[in-house]
Amino acid sequence: MRVLVTGGAGFIGSRVVERLLADDHDVVVLDNFSNGSRDNLAAVESHSGLRDVISGDVADEAAVAAAWQPGVDVCLHLAAEGQVQKTLDEPQHALRDNIIGTYVPLMEARRHDTRFVFMSSCMVYGSADAGESLDEGSATVPLSVYAATKLAGEQATLAFHHTYGLPVLVLRPFNTYGPFQKASQEGGVVSIFLQNSLEGCRHRVFGDGTQTRDLLYIDDCADFVVRAALAEHVTGEIVNAGTGRETSVLDLAGLVDGNNSQVEHVPHIHSQCEIEHMLCDASKAERLLEWTPRVELEDGLARTRAWLAEQKEGTLS
């Protein structure tokens, strides 16, 4: 199949591209490189199945039309403004990139009757009680502008399905981590903590550190996205992906360093948007896609640490 991946140079997008190419699909990438990097595609840049890497914006009708090359069978829409702090400070970027930037490719998909897969986020759910798992029927209570725009993208995607019969799918992966994720404050907590550990720095933990997350390794996430995208029998569905394991920020720090001696508690910079507890019920993905995560957290941490150490050594040599 020929697959268009928007945001295909990003952290998750680039791993999805690798997986598609490994499965012998043809891939076209559309990315404006605001968050992604061509370096993320270095391992596949000479692959014969990578048909094109286009620099363009998903809110730009001309760029999206140009990327919709003849024969595109599926659009995986992963492009988004995902930096929560940026969306708080400048919400207009999230509104443009995540809402208009979803409608534009949706309209192009409708013109070509192309299967459209929308990459949403677990952040659309809002907080649950500790130990309470979230399934696709759980209440959606977006606590941030980012989450609200993701929920709007979901609704737009499903509306095109119900109104025009467009074959669509909505995916809600939980907190994904692994190699190629940024280790800056715009990255994820796993990469930040591992980078701190490698550099001998303290972990700045917002609040008391009892907030929990369901941490999904990037290879498992990419496997989920590709399986779901190519499975026509899940058309019109919303599907979660996660491990079913809840890990607190303090426990994560302990796993990274062996103890919590490096933790420094600091006031939360956007406490109004903090989700206290997130635990995924991925039974629907298991039932419909025969998908279950394979990488345990401890193994995923070791793999990510090794990759970050390699990058650090490369910058010093």
N, C-alpha and C positions, 0 to 999 in steps of 0.2 A: 504494500500500500504506500501511497505518498501522503506524508503527514506534515502539516504546517505547525510548527511550535512557536508560538509567540512567547517572548521572554526566554528563548532557548539558549541564551548565553548566561543565564542566571544560575544560582546555586542548584535549585531543583531542576530547572529546565535543561541545563547542560547534561545532567545525569540521565534525564529522560531521553534526550537526543542520543546519548551513548547506547542506552538500552534498545531504542528503536533500530539503530544501525546494526547492533549486534544481532537483532532478529531479522535482518535483511530487508528492512523497510527503507524507502527513500524519504529523506527529510529536507525540509526548507525551514530555515530559522529567520524569524523577524524579531529584532531587538534594537532598542535605542541606546543600549550600553550605559544607561544612567546608573544602574545597579549591577548589571552583568558585565562580563569581560570576555573578550576574545580568547584570553588565556584559558578560560574554562573549557574551551573547545579544542585546545591544542592537540589532545590525544586523537581527535577524529577529523582534523582539518583536511587531511589528505584522503579520507575515506570516500570511495566512489559513490556511496549512497547519500552523501551530504551534497545535495544538489545546489544549494545556495545559502549564503548567510547575508541577509539584507539588513542594512542599518536604516531603521525607520521606526516611527511611533505608531502605536495601535490606535491612537485618537486621530490619526491622519488618514483620511479616506483614500488618498492616492497611494500612500505607502502600503496600506492593507490590500488594496486592489492589485498592486504590483506583486505582492507576495503570494497572492492567490493564483499560483501558476496552474496551467492546464493539468488536470488530473489529480488535484488535491482531493483526497478521500476523507480526511479527518483534520479538523483544526483543534489542537490542544492549546487552549488559551490560558497561559501561565503568567503573562506579563501583568505587572501591577506595581503600584507604589506601596511598598510594604513596610516602610520605616515608620513605626507608630509615632515616635516623637515628631517627625517631620509632618505627618498628617495632622497632628495636634497643633503645631505652630502655624502651618500653612495648609489648611484643609482644602483649599482650592485645587491643590495638586492631586489629592486623592479623588476629589470629585471628577476632575478631568480624566485622570489616568485610569481610574478604576470603574467609573460609570460610563462616560463617553467612550473610553477605551475598551469597553465591553460591547456597547451598542454598535460601534462601527464594524468590528469583525462579525458580530451577529448578523448584521444586515448583509454583509458580503457572503456569509454562509447561507443565508436564505436565498440570495441570488443564484447560488450554485448548488443548492440543496446538499450542502456539505455537513456531515456529522460534526457537532460542536460540543467540546468538552470544556466546562468551566472549572477552573481550579479555585475553590473557595478556601475557607479557613475554619479551624475549630473555634476561632475567636468570635464567631457569630453567636455562639451559645451563651456566653456570659457565665457567671459563677455557679457552681454546684456545691453541695456539701461534700466534705471529705469522704472518699470511698464511694460516692454516687457516680455511677458511670452514665455517660451521655450517649444516647442513640439518636438516630436521624429524626425521631419524633419529639426530642426534647425541645423545650422552649428556646427560641432565639431572642436574646436580649443583648444587642451589641452595645458594649460599654465604651467604644472608641469610634472616632470617625472612620478609621480603617475598617473596623468590623462592620460598620453601617454600610460602607461602600461595597464590601464583599457580599453582604446580604442583598443589597440592591442588584448586584450582578447576578446573583443566583436567581432572583425573581425575574429579571429580564430574560435570562436564559430559559427558564421554565415557561415564561409567557410566550416566547417564540415557538416553543414546542406545542403548547396548547392552542395557540392562535393559528399558526401556520403549518403545524405538523412537522416542524424541523426536528430531526433526530438529535437530541441533546442529552447531556449527562452532567451532574454537579458532583464534584468531589470535595470532601472535607478532611484533609489530612491533619493529624494533630502535630505537635511541635517536632519538626524535623531537624536533624542535626547530622554532621558528618564532614568529611573532607570537602574542601572548596567553600565551606561556609565562612563568611567574614568573622574575624575574631575581634572586630572593633565593637563599639557600643551599638552599631547598627546591625550586628550579627546576633547569633543566638547565645543563650546562657552557657551552653555546653562548650562552644568554641571559645568564648570569653574566659571561662574558668580554666580550660586547658591551657590557653595562652598565658594566663596569669601564672599557672603552675610552672610552665616551662621557663618563665622569666623571673620566678621567685617573688611575684607580686601578690598582694592580698586581694581577696575576693570581696568586692563591694556588693553586699547583699541588701536589697531594698526591704525595709521593714524587718519582721522577725524571722523571715526565711522559711516559714511553715507553708507558704504557698506551694502547690504541687502541680506537676506537669506530667503528661504522658509523652515520653520521648521516643520518637520513631527514627530509626537509622535511614540514611538517604537511599541506600540500595533497596530497602524494603519499600520506601515511598515510591521510588521510580518504578519498581515492579508493579505496585498497585496501580499507578497512573496508566501504565501501558496496558496492563490486563484489562482495566476498566474501559479504557478508551476504545479498544478494539472488540469489546463484547457487546454486540448489538442487542442482546436480550436484556440489558440493563438500561435501555433507552428510557428517558424521562424520569430517572431515579436520582435520589441524593444518596451518596454512599460515604461513610466514614472510613478512615484508616488510622489505626493506632495499635498499641501493644497490649492494652488492658493492665498496664503496670503504672502505678502512681508513685512519683518520686518527688520529694520536697527539695527545695533549693538547698537547704542545709545538708540533706542526705547526699545530694549531688556533689557538693563541695567535699564531703567526706570521701566519696568514691574517687574523686579526682586526686586528692592529696593524702588519703589515708586517715585524715582527722579533720576537725573544723578549726584548727588553730590559726588558719590564714583568713578567717572570715572577719570582715568589718561591716557592721550594720550601719546603714545610712538611710536618711529619709527618702521615701519614694518620690521620684521626680514627676510622676503622673499617677498618683494613688487612685484617682477617680476612675482610671481605666484598668486598674489591676484586677485580674481574674484570680480568685483565691485558689480554686481547685479545678483541675481538668483531668478527667479519666475517660478514655474512649471505650465505647461498646462497638466493636468491629464485627459483630456476629453477622451482620448483613453482608459485608464483604466476603466473609468466609462462606456464607451460604450461597451467594450468587456468583462469586468469582473464584471460589476455592482458594482464596488468598489468606494467608496468615503471615505475620512477620517472622523472620528467621534469625535476625541478629539480636542477641541479648545486649542489654545496656552496657554491661562490663566489656563485652567484646567491641561494641561500637565505640566506646570511649577509648579503648586501646588503639583501634584503627585510626581514630581521629587524632589522637595524640601523636602517633607515629607520623601522620601526614603533616601536621603542624610543625613537628620537630624537623622534618625534612625541608620544609619551606624556610624555617628559621636558619638552618644550616646553609641553605642555598643563598640566602641574602648575605650571610657573613663571609662566604667564600669568594 
